Amino acid sequence: MATLFFTVFLLLSGSLLPDNALAFQPHAYSGLYIHQLAHFFLIVSLFFFAVKAHQTRLASLKAWQYIIAGTWLLMLWSGATMVGHFLDLEIEDALFLPPGADIPLLRLNGWQEGLYYILKLDHLLAVPAMFLFYRGLKLLREEQSRPSPPGQGRP
């Protein structure tokens, strides 16, 4: 029993004290091509979804307006992440520890490093996109649960 408790304790403490939380996950060079293609196909599929949803009567519903806005934000996120992956191959680590210092400093040698570190803030696009999807789906559920007016049946 003590061994089980110790194992669970080690697993929990390891999950509560992470080493690094990286925004752009590093990929092996050959795996990067497949990953970039996945981003590209996500953008293409979301684009056709947003255009098709906008062309139908769905775009007039508030819930679908949230979903379509989330789709556009997710396309922007995927494009920004693709650029970030390419920049990750081009730049060297810009963090360095000066002699006698405890906190590393950031040295930007060009516009690529600056853009890379701005694009690492990809959660500023992904989280609002997911919230818009959530909000749209919640409104759809609320519309489904409302009783329909007398004389109007649902299809």
CORWOKA-V137695 format. One record per run of one state. SS is the DSSP state (h for helix, s for strand, l for the rest). FROM is the first residue (numbers start at 1). LEN is the number of residues. If there is no record, write none. Layout:
ss & from & len
SS & FROM & LEN
SS & FROM & LEN
This chain:
ss & from & len
l & 1 & 1
h & 2 & 15
l & 17 & 12
h & 29 & 27
l & 56 & 1
h & 57 & 4
l & 61 & 1
h & 62 & 29
l & 91 & 4
s & 95 & 2
l & 97 & 8
s & 105 & 2
l & 107 & 4
h & 111 & 9
l & 120 & 3
h & 123 & 23
l & 146 & 10
